[in-house]
């Protein structure tokens, strides 16, 4: 969802994060990836303008994302 909000392809996220596109696709299919790869992807998305929200920030909903204003 975060990648889609930015309009990035899996390859664009991979490039921004310094990971392989296969890593992005594996994670999006629900497979486990190395924690450091996940952190790299999260930081790339945040640098691109995504804000990750904890569930309490959504008033009873689950965790989510939004774009910076």
N, C-alpha and C positions, 0 to 999 in steps of 0.2 A: 504494500500500500504506500509506503513512504517513497519508494522508487517511482511508482506511478504518479504520485503527487508532483514530483519534479519533472515528469515527462522523460525520465531517463530509461534507456534500454539496459538490459543486464550487462551488456558490454561496456556501456558508459559508466555504470556504477563500479564495475570491476576495475576499469581504468582509474577512476577517481580514488578508489580504495587501495589500489596496488595489489589486487588479488586476481585470480583467474575468473573468467566468465563462468566456467563450470562450477566454481565455488558458489557464486551467486545463485545459479540455477539449482544446485543441490540444496542450498539453504531454503530457497523458496518452495521446493518440493517437500520440505519438512525433514530433510536429513540433517544429521549432526555435522557441524563443522568445528574446526579448532576455535577456541574462544578468542584467540588473538585476531583471527580473520574476521570474526563477528564484530569485534571492537573496531577494526579498520573500516568495515562497511558502515557501522553506526557513525563513526566520526566523519566519514565522507558525506553521508546523508545530512548530518548536522551542518557541516560546512556549506552544503548546497542549499540550506535553508529550512530543513525539517526540524521540528521540535517534537521530541518524544514526551508523551503525557502519561503520568501514572494514573491508575484507575481512580484515585481520589480526586484528581483534577477534573474528572468528567462527571461528577455528581452521581455516583452510583454505577456508572458504566465501567467497562473494562479499560485496559490501557489503549492508547491510541496515538495518532500523530496529527500534526497540523503544520502549516507553513508559517514561517516567521512573517510578521506584518511588515 
